[in-house]
């Protein structure tokens, strides 16, 4: 699949408190492209961290919305995440995105939050994504500050129609080791949820086309061939979750 040139609109206010988001979109293609709402991990205001992956995914024909959010907010960040869902549902069409079928994706803590929304529709007032993608996440654990528990318990206690789940994890991840995704696959299978797991030879940062910079204490765009390859794989996973015909 040939990559498409990408444009980015940065710093769009998506939340009453002034939090910002970026929209990465292809410059050509169908009038309406699949929309992916992509949540970053536990560091506040890290939408820039996911920019390399978002642009790579947009080059495959996706409109990718990447919001800032604060997991350390009093409500665990759910107000910020809910505002980003409202933005995608109400305004994705302004950027050429399909607002009716949104793939919800996340990295690290954002992956756990994204899958939680699919499993527990009450988190977003009943809204559910068309599919969900989790990158380098932990799923069978508890986050009391977000009001969430082990997702195996939620699957067993909340009867909802399954949505497709696409997991991606790096085998060199020492922050959230790959077993977290491997262990989650049979749990989803048990409850009849369609699930795929793609593994790459990447660490936690490399899974999203970045590398950790100790001096900045932040992930920055990757330079290594391995992380760049892993990011391209992650972009293809997002595209497949959105129903695009991509190889590999």
N, C-alpha and C positions, 0 to 999 in steps of 0.2 A: 504494500500500500504506500503510495507516494505521500510524502509529508507536504503539508500546506503551510504557507506563510501565516504568521500569527500576529494579531494586534492585542494590546493590553490596555485596559482602562483602569487606572489605579486610584485608590483613595476615595472610593464611593462610600458615603455614610450609609450604614445599613441598620443602625440601632439607635434608639433615642439618646443614649449616653454619648454618642459620637463615635463609636467604633467603626472601623473602615473595612472595606473589602476590595478585592481586585477581580476583574473579569477578563479572562483570557479566551480569545475566540478566533476561529479560522477566518481568513480574509476572503475566502471563496468557498463555494459548496452549496448545498441545499439551502433554501430560504429559512428552514427551521432545522437546527442541529440538535442532537441530544445534549441534555444539560447534566453536568455533574457538579454537585455541591461538595466541596472538599474541605474537611476540618483538620486543622493542625493539632499537634500534641499539647502537652501540659504547660509549656512555656507560654506566657501571655503575649498576645500580639505578634505571632510568628507567621503571619500569612506570607511574608517574604521567603521563609524557609521552603515553602511548597511551590514557589514560583517556577523553578526549573521543571518539576514534574508537571505542573499545570500547563506550562507552555508546550511541553512535549505532547501531552494529551490533546491539547487544542490543535496541534499540527496534524493529528489524526482525524480531525473533524468534530471535536467536542467543544461546547461552550462550558468553560470551567470557572466556577465561582468559588473564590477562596476568601473567607472572612476571618478577621481577628476575633478571638474570644478569650475570656479570662476564666480558666478552670478554678482559680482561687477566689472567685466572686462568692458572696454569701450563699447564693443558690447553686453553687457548683458550676456556674457558667451556662445553665440552661436558658436563662433569659437571652443571653447573647446568641446561643445556638438557635433558639426559636426565632429570633429576629432574622437570622440568616435564611432560615427555611421560608419565612414569610417573603423575604426579598426574592428568593429564587422563584417562588410560586407566583408572585405578583409582577415581577419585572424581568424575568429571564427572556421574555419575548422581545424586549427592547434591544437585546443584544444578539438576537437571532437564535435564542435557545428555546427548546420545548419546555414550557412550564407545566405541562400536564403529566409528563413522564420524567421524573428526576431521579438520577442515581445519587444516592447518598454515600459518600466515601469519607474515610478518615485515616490518619496515620497515628500510630502509638495510642495515646489516650483518646484521640479523636476517632480511632477505629472502634474502640470499645463503645464510645458514645453513639456512633453511627449504627452499629449493629443493635445496640440497645433500643434505638428508635424503631427499628424494624420489628423487634420482638415485643416491645411494649408501646403500642400506639398511643396510649394515654400521655406519653411524654410530649407529644406534639398535637394534643387535642384530636387524636384520631387519624392524623395524616400519616401515610406510610409511603416510602419510596418505591419506585418500580423495581429497583434492585439495590443491593448494598455491597460496598467493597471495603474490606478492612486490610490495612497495610501495617504489618509489624505490631499487631495489637495483642493485648491480653484479654481474655474473655471469661475465663472461669475463675474470677476473683471478685472482690468487693471494693466499692468506692463509696463509703458512707457519706462523704462530703458531697457527692453527686446524687445521693439517694438511690444508689444502684447496688445490686448484689450480683452473685454468680449467675451468669446468663443461662446455665443449665436449669436452675430453679425457675427462672422466668419462662423458659420454653415449656416446662412441664406444667406451669400453673396458669399460663395465659393462652387460651385457645384462639389463635389467629391464623389466617391463611398464610402459608409460607411465601416468602419472596426469595428470589435467587440471591445467594451469598457468594461473593468472590473474595477469597483470602489470598494474600501474598505475604511472604515472609522470607527474610534473609537467613541463610543457614549459619552465618557468622555473627548473628545478632547476640551481643552479650548484655543488652539492656532488657529486652523482652525475648528470651530464647525461642527458637522456632517451635519448641514443643507446645507453646501456648496455642498456636494455630493447629498443629497436628492433633492435639488433644480435643480441640473444639469440633473438628470435622465429624467424628463419630457421634457426638452429641447432636449435632444438626441432622445427621443421617437418621438417628433414632426417632426424631420427631418429624421426619418427612420433608426437611428443608433442602432444596437443591443447593449443593455446595461444591465449589472447586477450590483447590489449593495449589498455588503456583509458588515454587521455591526458587530463590536466586542465591548466588554466592555473594551475598552482601551483608554488611553490618546494619545496625539500626538506622543510621543516617543514609547509608548507601541505597537502601531500599527506596528512598524518595529522591535519588539523584543528588545527594548532598554529601558533605563530609564534615565532621565536627572540628571546629577551630577552638582549641583550648584557650588561646589568647582572648578571643571574643566571647568564649563560653556560649557559642551559638553554632548552629549548622549553617554552612555556606555552600554555594554551588560546587558541585564535584568537578574534579579535574582528572581523577583516575579513570582508566578505561573500564574497570570493573563496575564502579558506581554509575558511570554513564550508561553502561549496558543494562544494569539493574533498573535504572530509571526508565529506560525505554521499554523494558518488560512490564514495569508497573503501569506505564501509560497504555500499553496494549491490554492489560487486565481491565483498566477503566473503560477502554473502548468496547471490549467484549461485554462488559456488564451493561453497557448502554445499547447493546445490540448491533454494533458496527462489525462488519466482516473484516477482521484483521487476522493476519497469519501468526502462527507461533504461540 
